[in-house]
Amino acid sequence: MADISLTLPDGNQRIYAAGVTGMDVAADISKSLAKSAISCSINGKHSDLSQAITENSDFAIHTMKDDAQALELIRHDAAHIMARAVQEIWPDVRVTIGPVIENGFYYDFDRDAPFTPEDLGAIEKKMREIINKREPVTTELWDRNRAIKYYEANNEPYKVELVGMIPEGENLRMYWHGHWQDLCRGPHLVHTGQVPADAFKLQSVAGAYWRGDSKNKMLQRIYGVAFKNKLDLKAHLHMLEEAEKRDHRKLGREMDLFHIQEEAPGMVFWHPNGWTLYRILQDYMRRRQIADGYLEINTPEVVDRKLWEASGHWDKYRENMFITEIDEEHANEKRTNALKPMNCPCHVQVYNHGLKSYRDLPLRLAEFGSCHRYESSGSMHGLMRVRGFTQDDAHIFCTEGQIAAETKKFIELLTRVYRDLGFDSFEIKFSTRPDVRAGTDEVWDQAEEALEAAIKALGLPYETDPGEGAFYGPKLDFKLTDAIGREWQLGTFQADFVLPERLGAEYVGEDGMKHTPVMLHRATLGSFERFLGVLIENYAGRFPLWLAPRQIVVAAIVSDADDYVLEVVEALRARGLRAEADIRNEKINYKVREHSVGKVPVILAVGMREVEERTVSIRRLGDKGSKVESLEAIVTELANEALPPDLR
């Protein structure tokens, strides 16, 4: 058999007989590597160590130090081990599929009785027994007939159906984890003991139709998470616990912020507390934008289809638009309008009114634009994904030579805003030209160079995402990290050379000729609704004083202090603070508990001693103790603390 050459990651080459396996190569390099190896990559494809290599290839050995490959294998093998454990406990259960998903895995089962929480504990125990046996994971290629006969003999109808979906003539890869067998593309670990026995957990059971079709039988899907070690699992479970506590829907009820109901799916009913929070955020953004040179506009929500056809959205986005048909008076046919799903075409209409010169550029037009997009009922989630939302949207009309400066200016604005709102870190993803695009290569070169130069000028790290730009221009996406480590993609900045030309936007250049401006689409927060959902969860409802919808409650300890309570509230309101009185005939501990659940940052308790001394007892949310301060001092202190960051 001919020899082949394998090129290792360090550039060195090794010669082996064709048919050598990844494990053979690992053993040839060193005994310790063979012992720690879990898989290999052959010409970039992740493969089993048992895979025969028959041609010259780029080759790499993976160990548990390689996070991406290790986690993929751990989670994939855990899914198989879970299915084996289920069938060892309940032999009549039929198995279907079990893929890797983010942070874990799942497997779908056909079982008559529902799985219970106690069952999950029993499955976990059996999985650990299988892992501790350290049984080999082996693989073979079978033809279709052999596979079908095997699964029919073992009463596995779902596997028979899966085999039938694989093209004729294609061999099937079979895997064994010990004695238990499954149809799978792989790759897998070397033996069951390589799955950490203390780093996985089964979490929940959900219903799932076979092959995602509601006409098929409902199966039971068991979800699990798996990591490389116990500490990573513990950190993930802690994050999930925190996420549950911080769920903006739960906090929205406790803080009386908003609700959503069936009569208006995906639309938000803001309550007084929630709308106060909304207005505070919008007022802050308005001040920031005006200070940064933006002119605020407002455009219609319902626009004739002719504009959407001209912009290209009618062809590309119609299925996500809410359409209205109106019988205009004396019209021969109905007029078709749409609720705007985005603001861009309307902003071009504002720009187009009046002749523009190069001296007018850059022109920054901002709008808190109300938009509507159709989202399927299954995809909607509280404030995070809705059908009706408002964007902190803006479009900058500029020359090609101004792109770099405007990019830099926007990133500086976004950085200030995110820091003010409690997000100290964010990542930038730079998406470059896709294969199918509009505009010349020369224009794309200039746009990409300008965006990249602006990021570098600010000294910010970024990741390039080749080919993922919009068809009309390159873009920057901004991912911020919240208090428990979750990433959210919210802000965006896009260079557009297409829409201004389609909609006839022009300016007179220094040469006296008409030119088409570049249109920079930008959003700092994105959707107000989604950003507020993220903000609620980031702070767990415990907002800094300037953002809190209910800032201060002044609570009477005894009814004789009621008049002084009202005086304190009046003094606080006179300084612009959101203060309210609680003079109900309830015990002070009850009042403190209730307002703490409502996440009120400051509770001022007032009894007869405070009345006589003209003081208040201040208790801050989360603190166990309290302190006494004079009324004059506390009013000044809280007024200063409640100033928004941009006004300090």
C-alpha positions as CSV (number, residue, x, y, z in Angstrom):
1,M,0.0,0.0,0.0
2,A,1.3,3.5,-0.9
3,D,2.6,5.9,1.6
4,I,0.8,9.1,2.5
5,S,2.1,12.4,4.1
6,L,0.4,13.9,7.1
7,T,1.1,17.6,7.8
8,L,0.8,18.5,11.5
9,P,-0.3,21.8,12.9
10,D,3.4,22.9,13.5
11,G,4.1,22.3,9.8
12,N,6.1,19.1,10.3
13,Q,5.3,16.2,8.0
14,R,5.2,12.5,8.8
15,I,5.0,9.6,6.4
16,Y,2.7,6.6,7.0
17,A,1.3,3.8,5.1
18,A,-2.2,4.6,3.7
19,G,-4.9,3.4,6.0
20,V,-3.2,4.5,9.1
21,T,-5.6,5.7,11.9
22,G,-5.6,8.7,14.0
23,M,-4.8,6.5,17.1
24,D,-1.9,5.0,15.2
25,V,-0.4,8.4,14.6
26,A,-1.0,9.5,18.2
27,A,0.8,6.4,19.5
28,D,3.7,7.0,17.1
29,I,4.1,10.5,18.3
30,S,4.1,9.6,22.0
31,K,2.5,7.1,24.5
32,S,1.2,10.0,26.6
33,L,-0.5,11.6,23.5
34,A,-2.2,8.3,22.6
35,K,-3.5,8.1,26.2
36,S,-4.9,11.6,26.2
37,A,-6.2,11.7,22.6
38,I,-9.9,11.9,22.1
39,S,-10.3,12.6,18.3
40,C,-8.5,14.1,15.3
41,S,-9.1,16.4,12.4
42,I,-8.4,15.3,8.9
43,N,-8.3,18.2,6.4
44,G,-10.3,20.2,8.9
45,K,-13.0,17.6,9.4
46,H,-13.5,16.4,12.9
47,S,-13.1,12.6,13.0
48,D,-12.8,9.5,15.2
49,L,-9.4,8.3,16.0
50,S,-10.3,5.0,14.4
51,Q,-10.9,6.7,11.0
52,A,-8.5,5.3,8.3
53,I,-6.6,8.0,6.5
54,T,-5.9,7.1,2.8
55,E,-4.5,10.3,1.2
56,N,-2.2,13.2,2.0
57,S,-3.8,15.3,4.6
58,D,-3.5,18.1,7.1
59,F,-3.8,16.4,10.4
60,A,-4.3,17.3,14.1
61,I,-4.8,15.3,17.3
62,H,-7.3,16.6,19.8
63,T,-7.3,16.2,23.6
64,M,-9.5,17.5,26.4
65,K,-7.5,20.7,26.2
66,D,-9.2,21.5,22.9
67,D,-12.5,23.0,24.2
68,A,-14.6,23.0,21.0
69,Q,-13.8,19.4,20.0
70,A,-13.9,18.1,23.6
71,L,-17.3,19.6,24.4
72,E,-18.8,18.4,21.1
73,L,-17.7,14.8,21.9
74,I,-18.6,14.9,25.6
75,R,-22.1,16.1,24.8
76,H,-22.6,13.8,21.8
77,D,-21.5,10.7,23.8
78,A,-23.6,11.8,26.8
79,A,-26.6,11.7,24.6
80,H,-25.9,8.2,23.5
81,I,-25.1,7.1,27.0
82,M,-28.4,8.6,28.2
83,A,-30.3,6.7,25.5
84,R,-28.5,3.5,26.6
85,A,-29.3,4.1,30.2
86,V,-33.0,4.7,29.4
87,Q,-33.2,1.4,27.5
88,E,-31.4,-0.5,30.2
89,I,-33.9,0.7,32.8
90,W,-37.0,0.5,30.5
91,P,-36.2,-2.0,27.6
92,D,-39.5,-1.3,25.9
93,V,-38.7,2.4,25.2
94,R,-37.9,3.1,21.5
95,V,-35.2,5.7,20.7
96,T,-35.1,8.2,17.9
97,I,-32.4,10.9,17.6
98,G,-30.1,12.7,20.1
99,P,-28.0,15.7,18.9
100,V,-25.6,18.1,20.5
101,I,-27.1,21.6,21.3
102,E,-25.7,24.7,22.9
103,N,-24.3,23.7,26.4
104,G,-25.6,20.2,26.2
105,F,-27.7,17.6,24.4
106,Y,-31.1,16.0,24.1
107,Y,-32.6,12.7,23.0
108,D,-36.2,11.9,21.9
109,F,-37.9,8.8,23.2
110,D,-41.1,7.0,22.5
111,R,-42.4,5.8,25.9
112,D,-46.0,5.4,27.0
113,A,-45.6,6.6,30.6
114,P,-44.3,10.2,31.1
115,F,-40.8,10.6,32.5
116,T,-40.8,12.0,36.1
117,P,-38.2,14.0,38.0
118,E,-37.4,10.8,39.9
119,D,-36.9,9.1,36.6
120,L,-34.3,11.7,35.6
121,G,-32.4,10.9,38.8
122,A,-32.4,7.2,38.0
123,I,-31.2,7.8,34.5
124,E,-28.3,10.0,35.7
125,K,-27.3,7.2,38.2
126,K,-27.4,4.6,35.4
127,M,-25.3,6.9,33.1
128,R,-22.6,7.2,35.7
129,E,-22.5,3.4,36.0
130,I,-22.0,3.1,32.2
131,I,-19.3,5.9,32.3
132,N,-17.4,4.1,35.1
133,K,-17.3,0.9,33.1
134,R,-15.0,2.6,30.6
135,E,-16.3,0.5,27.8
136,P,-14.9,1.0,24.3
137,V,-16.7,3.1,21.7
138,T,-16.5,1.3,18.3
139,T,-17.8,1.9,14.8
140,E,-18.6,0.0,11.6
141,L,-20.0,0.8,8.2
142,W,-23.2,-1.2,7.3
143,D,-25.3,-1.3,4.1
144,R,-29.0,-0.3,4.2
145,N,-30.4,-3.8,4.1
146,R,-28.3,-5.0,7.1
147,A,-29.3,-1.9,9.1
148,I,-33.0,-2.2,8.3
149,K,-33.0,-5.9,9.3
150,Y,-31.2,-5.1,12.5
151,Y,-33.6,-2.4,13.6
152,E,-36.7,-4.3,12.6
153,A,-35.5,-7.3,14.6
154,N,-34.9,-4.9,17.6
155,N,-38.3,-3.2,17.3
156,E,-36.9,0.2,16.5
157,P,-39.3,1.7,13.9
158,Y,-37.9,5.2,14.1
159,K,-34.4,3.9,13.2
160,V,-35.9,2.0,10.2
161,E,-37.5,5.3,9.0
162,L,-34.2,7.2,9.4
163,V,-32.4,4.6,7.4
164,G,-35.0,4.9,4.7
165,M,-34.2,8.6,4.4
166,I,-30.5,8.1,3.7
167,P,-29.7,8.0,-0.1
168,E,-29.4,4.6,-1.8
169,G,-25.9,3.3,-2.1
170,E,-24.6,5.3,0.9
171,N,-23.2,3.2,3.7
172,L,-24.4,3.8,7.2
173,R,-22.1,4.4,10.2
174,M,-23.0,2.5,13.3
175,Y,-21.6,3.2,16.7
176,W,-21.5,1.0,19.9
177,H,-21.1,2.4,23.3
178,G,-20.3,-0.9,25.0
179,H,-23.1,-3.3,23.9
180,W,-25.5,-0.5,23.0
181,Q,-25.8,0.5,19.3
182,D,-27.0,3.6,17.5
183,L,-27.0,5.0,13.9
184,C,-24.8,8.1,13.9
185,R,-22.5,10.2,11.7
186,G,-20.0,10.6,14.6
187,P,-17.4,11.4,15.7
188,H,-17.3,9.9,19.2
189,L,-14.9,9.4,22.1
190,V,-12.6,6.4,22.5
191,H,-14.4,4.9,25.5
192,T,-17.3,5.9,27.8
193,G,-15.0,6.8,30.6
194,Q,-13.9,9.9,28.8
195,V,-17.2,11.5,29.6
196,P,-16.7,13.3,33.0
197,A,-19.1,11.5,35.4
198,D,-19.5,14.6,37.6
199,A,-19.9,17.2,34.9
200,F,-23.4,16.5,33.4
201,K,-27.0,16.9,34.6
202,L,-30.4,16.0,33.1
203,Q,-32.6,19.1,33.4
204,S,-36.1,18.7,31.9
205,V,-38.5,16.8,29.8
206,A,-40.5,18.3,27.0
207,G,-42.8,17.1,24.2
208,A,-41.5,17.0,20.7
209,Y,-43.3,15.7,17.5
210,W,-41.4,13.1,15.6
211,R,-39.4,14.9,12.9
212,G,-41.0,18.2,14.0
213,D,-44.3,17.4,12.3
214,S,-47.5,17.9,14.3
215,K,-49.1,15.1,12.3
216,N,-46.6,12.6,13.8
217,K,-46.6,11.1,17.2
218,M,-45.6,13.2,20.3
219,L,-42.3,12.0,21.8
220,Q,-40.6,12.8,25.1
221,R,-37.5,14.9,24.8
222,I,-35.0,14.7,27.7
223,Y,-32.6,17.7,27.9
224,G,-29.2,17.6,29.6
225,V,-26.2,19.8,30.0
226,A,-22.6,18.6,30.0
227,F,-19.2,20.2,30.5
228,K,-15.5,19.3,30.8
229,N,-15.4,19.4,34.6
230,K,-17.5,19.8,37.7
231,L,-16.6,23.5,38.2
232,D,-17.9,24.4,34.7
233,L,-21.1,22.5,35.3
234,K,-21.6,24.3,38.7
235,A,-21.0,27.7,37.1
236,H,-23.5,26.9,34.4
237,L,-26.2,25.7,36.8
238,H,-25.6,28.8,38.9
239,M,-26.0,31.0,35.8
240,L,-29.3,29.2,35.0
241,E,-30.5,29.8,38.6
242,E,-29.6,33.4,38.3
243,A,-31.3,33.7,34.9
244,E,-34.5,32.2,36.4
245,K,-34.4,34.7,39.3
246,R,-33.8,37.5,36.8
247,D,-36.4,36.5,34.2
248,H,-37.8,39.8,33.0
249,R,-41.3,38.4,32.7
250,K,-41.3,37.4,36.4
251,L,-39.8,40.7,37.5
252,G,-42.3,42.5,35.2
253,R,-45.1,41.1,37.3
254,E,-43.5,41.7,40.6
255,M,-42.6,45.2,39.8
256,D,-45.9,45.9,37.9
257,L,-44.1,47.0,34.7
258,F,-46.0,45.4,31.8
259,H,-48.1,42.6,30.5
260,I,-48.9,40.9,27.2
261,Q,-52.2,39.3,26.5
262,E,-53.9,37.1,23.8
263,E,-55.9,39.9,22.2
264,A,-52.7,41.6,21.1
265,P,-50.0,38.9,20.7
266,G,-46.5,40.2,20.7
267,M,-47.6,43.7,21.7
268,V,-46.7,45.2,25.1
269,F,-49.2,46.8,27.6
270,W,-47.0,49.1,29.6
271,H,-48.1,49.8,33.1
272,P,-47.3,53.2,34.9
273,N,-44.1,51.8,36.5
274,G,-42.9,50.2,33.2
275,W,-43.7,53.3,31.1
276,T,-41.8,55.4,33.6
277,L,-38.8,53.2,33.0
278,Y,-39.3,53.4,29.3
279,R,-39.5,57.2,29.3
280,I,-36.4,57.6,31.5
281,L,-34.4,55.5,29.0
282,Q,-35.9,57.3,26.0
283,D,-35.2,60.8,27.6
284,Y,-31.6,59.7,28.3
285,M,-31.1,58.5,24.7
286,R,-32.7,61.7,23.3
287,R,-30.2,63.9,25.3
288,R,-27.2,61.7,24.3
289,Q,-28.2,61.9,20.6
290,I,-28.9,65.6,20.5
291,A,-25.5,66.2,22.2
292,D,-23.9,64.1,19.5
293,G,-25.3,66.1,16.6
294,Y,-28.5,64.2,15.7
295,L,-31.7,65.8,14.5
296,E,-34.8,64.0,15.7
297,I,-37.6,63.3,13.3
298,N,-40.8,61.4,13.2
299,T,-42.2,59.4,10.3
300,P,-45.6,57.7,9.5
301,E,-46.3,54.1,10.7
302,V,-48.5,53.2,7.8
303,V,-47.0,53.7,4.3
304,D,-48.2,52.8,0.8
305,R,-46.7,49.7,-0.7
306,K,-45.2,51.8,-3.5
307,L,-42.5,53.0,-1.2
308,W,-41.8,49.4,0.0
309,E,-41.6,48.3,-3.7
310,A,-39.2,51.1,-4.5
311,S,-36.9,50.3,-1.5
312,G,-36.9,46.6,-2.3
313,H,-38.5,45.6,1.0
314,W,-41.8,44.4,-0.6
315,D,-40.1,41.6,-2.5
316,K,-37.6,40.7,0.3
317,Y,-39.6,41.3,3.5
318,R,-43.3,41.2,2.7
319,E,-44.0,38.0,4.6
320,N,-42.9,39.8,7.8
321,M,-45.0,42.9,7.2
322,F,-48.5,43.7,8.4
323,I,-50.6,44.6,5.3
324,T,-53.7,46.8,5.3
325,E,-56.1,47.4,2.4
326,I,-58.2,50.5,2.4
327,D,-61.1,51.5,0.1
328,E,-60.1,55.1,-0.7
329,E,-63.1,57.3,-1.6
330,H,-63.9,57.1,-5.4
331,A,-61.0,54.8,-5.9
332,N,-61.3,52.0,-8.5
333,E,-59.3,49.6,-6.5
334,K,-58.2,49.1,-2.9
335,R,-55.1,50.9,-1.8
336,T,-52.5,48.6,-0.2
337,N,-50.5,49.9,2.8
338,A,-48.1,48.3,5.3
339,L,-47.1,49.1,8.8
340,K,-43.5,49.9,8.6
341,P,-41.2,47.1,9.7
342,M,-38.2,49.5,9.7
343,N,-37.6,53.2,9.4
344,C,-35.0,53.5,6.7
345,P,-37.1,54.3,3.6
346,C,-39.0,56.9,5.5
347,H,-35.8,58.6,6.6
348,V,-34.7,58.9,3.0
349,Q,-38.0,60.7,2.2
350,V,-37.1,63.3,4.9
351,Y,-33.6,63.6,3.4
352,N,-35.0,64.1,-0.1
353,H,-37.0,67.2,0.8
354,G,-34.9,70.1,-0.2
355,L,-31.6,70.2,-2.2
356,K,-28.6,69.0,-0.2
357,S,-25.0,70.2,-0.6
358,Y,-21.8,68.5,0.5
359,R,-21.7,71.2,3.2
360,D,-24.9,69.7,4.8
361,L,-23.2,66.4,5.3
362,P,-23.0,64.4,7.5
363,L,-26.7,64.7,8.2
364,R,-27.7,62.6,11.2
365,L,-31.5,61.9,11.4
366,A,-32.7,60.0,14.5
367,E,-36.2,58.6,15.3
368,F,-37.7,56.6,18.1
369,G,-39.5,54.8,15.3
370,S,-42.5,52.5,16.1
371,C,-42.2,49.4,13.9
372,H,-44.2,46.2,13.4
373,R,-43.0,42.9,12.2
374,Y,-44.8,39.6,12.0
375,E,-43.1,37.0,14.3
376,S,-44.5,33.4,14.6
377,S,-46.3,32.8,17.9
378,G,-43.8,30.2,18.9
379,S,-40.8,32.6,18.5
380,M,-42.2,35.4,20.7
381,H,-40.8,35.7,24.2
382,G,-41.8,38.4,26.6
383,L,-40.0,41.7,25.7
384,M,-37.2,39.9,23.9
385,R,-39.1,39.1,20.8
386,V,-42.3,41.0,20.0
387,R,-44.3,42.1,17.0
388,G,-44.6,45.8,17.9
389,F,-41.5,47.7,19.1
390,T,-39.7,51.0,19.0
391,Q,-36.1,51.4,17.8
392,D,-33.6,54.1,18.8
393,D,-33.0,54.3,15.0
394,A,-30.9,56.8,13.1
395,H,-29.5,57.2,9.7
396,I,-26.4,59.2,8.8
397,F,-26.2,60.6,5.3
398,C,-22.6,61.2,4.4
399,T,-19.9,61.1,1.7
400,E,-17.7,58.1,1.3
401,G,-14.8,60.0,2.8
402,Q,-16.8,60.6,6.0
403,I,-17.5,56.9,6.8
404,A,-14.4,56.4,9.0
405,A,-15.0,59.5,11.1
406,E,-18.8,58.7,11.5
407,T,-18.0,55.1,12.5
408,K,-15.6,56.2,15.1
409,K,-18.0,58.8,16.4
410,F,-20.8,56.2,16.7
411,I,-18.7,53.7,18.6
412,E,-17.7,56.4,21.1
413,L,-21.4,57.2,21.6
414,L,-22.3,53.5,22.0
415,T,-19.4,53.0,24.5
416,R,-20.7,55.9,26.7
417,V,-24.3,54.7,26.6
418,Y,-23.5,51.1,27.4
419,R,-21.3,52.1,30.3
420,D,-23.9,54.5,31.7
421,L,-26.4,51.7,31.6
422,G,-24.2,49.2,33.4
423,F,-22.5,47.3,30.7
424,D,-18.7,47.7,30.9
425,S,-17.7,45.3,28.1
426,F,-18.9,44.5,24.6
427,E,-17.5,42.8,21.6
428,I,-17.5,43.9,18.0
429,K,-18.2,41.6,15.0
430,F,-17.1,43.0,11.7
431,S,-19.0,41.4,8.8
432,T,-17.5,41.8,5.3
433,R,-18.9,41.5,1.8
434,P,-21.1,38.5,0.9
435,D,-20.8,36.7,-2.4
436,V,-24.1,38.2,-3.6
437,R,-24.0,42.0,-3.2
438,A,-24.7,45.4,-4.7
439,G,-22.0,48.0,-5.5
440,T,-18.6,47.9,-7.0
441,D,-15.5,46.3,-5.4
442,E,-13.9,49.7,-5.2
443,V,-16.8,51.0,-3.1
444,W,-16.8,47.9,-0.9
445,D,-13.0,48.2,-0.4
446,Q,-13.4,51.8,0.8
447,A,-16.4,51.0,3.1
448,E,-14.6,48.0,4.7
449,E,-11.4,49.8,5.1
450,A,-13.2,52.8,6.7
451,L,-15.1,50.6,9.2
452,E,-12.0,48.6,10.1
453,A,-9.8,51.7,10.5
454,A,-12.3,53.3,12.9
455,I,-12.3,50.2,15.2
456,K,-8.5,50.1,15.1
457,A,-8.3,53.9,15.8
458,L,-10.2,53.3,19.0
459,G,-8.0,50.4,20.0
460,L,-10.9,48.0,20.3
461,P,-10.7,44.3,19.8
462,Y,-13.0,42.8,17.1
463,E,-13.7,39.6,15.3
464,T,-14.1,39.4,11.5
465,D,-17.0,37.5,10.1
466,P,-16.1,37.0,6.4
467,G,-19.0,37.1,3.9
468,E,-21.7,37.9,6.5
469,G,-22.3,41.6,5.6
470,A,-25.6,42.8,4.3
471,F,-26.0,42.8,0.5
472,Y,-25.8,46.6,0.5
473,G,-22.7,47.0,2.6
474,P,-20.4,45.9,5.5
475,K,-21.6,46.1,9.1
476,L,-20.6,46.1,12.7
477,D,-22.6,44.2,15.3
478,F,-22.1,45.0,19.0
479,K,-22.5,42.2,21.6
480,L,-22.7,43.2,25.2
481,T,-22.2,41.0,28.2
482,D,-24.6,41.1,31.1
483,A,-24.1,40.6,34.9
484,I,-24.2,36.8,34.6
485,G,-22.1,36.4,31.5
486,R,-24.7,36.1,28.8
487,E,-24.1,37.9,25.5
488,W,-26.7,40.0,23.7
489,Q,-26.4,41.4,20.2
490,L,-28.2,44.8,20.3
491,G,-26.3,47.7,18.7
492,T,-25.5,47.7,15.0
493,F,-23.8,49.9,12.4
494,Q,-24.2,49.3,8.7
495,A,-22.9,51.1,5.6
496,D,-25.5,51.2,2.7
497,F,-24.7,52.1,-0.9
498,V,-27.9,50.7,-2.3
499,L,-31.0,52.2,-0.7
500,P,-30.1,55.9,-1.2
501,E,-29.6,55.2,-4.9
502,R,-32.9,53.2,-5.2
503,L,-34.8,56.1,-3.6
504,G,-33.1,58.9,-5.4
505,A,-31.1,60.5,-2.6
506,E,-28.6,63.0,-3.9
507,Y,-26.3,65.9,-2.9
508,V,-24.4,68.5,-4.8
509,G,-20.6,67.9,-4.4
510,E,-17.7,70.3,-4.4
511,D,-17.5,69.7,-8.2
512,G,-21.0,71.0,-8.7
513,M,-22.2,67.6,-9.8
514,K,-24.9,65.5,-8.2
515,H,-23.7,62.5,-6.1
516,T,-25.4,59.7,-4.1
517,P,-24.7,59.8,-0.4
518,V,-23.7,56.8,1.7
519,M,-26.4,55.9,4.2
520,L,-25.2,54.6,7.6
521,H,-27.8,52.7,9.5
522,R,-27.2,52.7,13.2
523,A,-28.9,51.6,16.4
524,T,-27.4,51.8,19.9
525,L,-30.0,50.0,21.9
526,G,-31.9,48.4,19.0
527,S,-35.4,47.6,20.1
528,F,-36.4,49.5,23.3
529,E,-38.5,46.6,24.3
530,R,-35.7,44.0,23.9
531,F,-33.2,46.3,25.5
532,L,-35.4,46.9,28.5
533,G,-35.8,43.1,28.9
534,V,-32.0,42.8,28.9
535,L,-31.7,45.7,31.3
536,I,-34.3,44.3,33.8
537,E,-32.4,40.9,33.8
538,N,-29.0,42.5,34.0
539,Y,-29.9,44.4,37.2
540,A,-32.3,41.7,38.4
541,G,-34.8,44.6,38.8
542,R,-32.5,46.4,41.2
543,F,-31.9,49.5,39.1
544,P,-29.6,52.3,40.1
545,L,-31.6,55.2,41.5
546,W,-31.7,57.3,38.3
547,L,-33.2,54.4,36.3
548,A,-35.6,53.0,39.0
549,P,-39.3,53.7,38.1
550,R,-40.1,53.8,41.8
551,Q,-37.2,55.6,43.5
552,I,-38.3,56.2,47.0
553,V,-41.1,55.1,49.4
554,V,-41.6,57.0,52.6
555,A,-43.3,54.7,55.0
556,A,-45.0,55.6,58.3
557,I,-44.2,53.5,61.3
558,V,-47.1,54.9,63.3
559,S,-50.1,56.8,62.1
560,D,-49.2,59.9,64.1
561,A,-46.2,60.3,61.7
562,D,-48.5,60.5,58.6
563,D,-48.3,64.3,58.2
564,Y,-44.5,64.2,58.4
565,V,-44.4,61.4,55.8
566,L,-46.3,63.7,53.4
567,E,-43.9,66.6,54.1
568,V,-40.9,64.3,53.3
569,V,-42.5,63.2,50.1
570,E,-43.2,66.8,49.1
571,A,-39.6,67.8,49.8
572,L,-38.3,64.9,47.7
573,R,-40.6,65.6,44.8
574,A,-39.6,69.3,44.8
575,R,-36.1,68.1,43.9
576,G,-37.4,66.0,41.0
577,L,-37.3,62.7,42.8
578,R,-40.0,60.0,42.3
579,A,-41.2,59.6,45.8
580,E,-44.5,58.1,47.2
581,A,-46.0,57.8,50.6
582,D,-47.1,54.6,52.4
583,I,-49.3,55.6,55.3
584,R,-51.4,52.4,55.3
585,N,-52.3,50.8,58.6
586,E,-49.8,48.0,58.3
587,K,-46.7,47.1,60.3
588,I,-43.4,48.6,59.0
589,N,-41.8,45.1,58.4
590,Y,-44.7,44.2,56.1
591,K,-44.3,47.5,54.2
592,V,-40.5,47.0,53.9
593,R,-41.0,43.4,52.6
594,E,-43.6,44.5,50.0
595,H,-41.6,47.3,48.6
596,S,-38.4,45.2,48.6
597,V,-40.2,42.7,46.3
598,G,-41.2,45.6,44.1
599,K,-37.4,46.5,44.0
600,V,-37.8,50.0,45.4
601,P,-34.2,51.2,45.9
602,V,-34.8,53.4,48.9
603,I,-37.2,53.1,51.8
604,L,-37.4,55.9,54.3
605,A,-39.1,54.8,57.5
606,V,-40.6,57.5,59.8
607,G,-41.7,57.2,63.4
608,M,-42.3,59.7,66.2
609,R,-38.6,60.0,67.0
610,E,-37.9,61.0,63.3
611,V,-40.8,63.5,63.5
612,E,-39.4,65.1,66.6
613,E,-35.8,65.2,65.3
614,R,-36.8,65.9,61.6
615,T,-34.8,62.9,60.4
616,V,-35.6,59.8,58.5
617,S,-34.4,56.2,58.8
618,I,-33.0,55.1,55.4
619,R,-32.9,51.5,54.3
620,R,-31.5,50.6,50.9
621,L,-32.6,47.6,48.8
622,G,-30.5,44.6,49.7
623,D,-29.0,46.1,52.9
624,K,-29.9,44.5,56.2
625,G,-29.4,47.5,58.4
626,S,-30.6,51.1,58.2
627,K,-29.2,54.5,59.2
628,V,-30.7,57.8,60.4
629,E,-30.0,61.1,58.6
630,S,-31.5,64.5,58.7
631,L,-34.2,65.3,56.2
632,E,-32.2,68.1,54.5
633,A,-29.1,65.9,54.1
634,I,-31.0,62.9,52.7
635,V,-32.9,65.0,50.2
636,T,-29.7,66.5,48.9
637,E,-27.9,63.1,48.9
638,L,-30.7,61.4,47.0
639,A,-31.2,64.2,44.5
640,N,-27.5,64.1,43.6
641,E,-27.5,60.3,43.3
642,A,-30.6,60.3,41.1
643,L,-29.0,62.5,38.4
644,P,-28.7,60.6,35.1
645,P,-25.0,60.0,34.2
646,D,-25.1,62.5,31.3
647,L,-26.2,65.3,33.6
648,R,-23.7,64.8,36.3
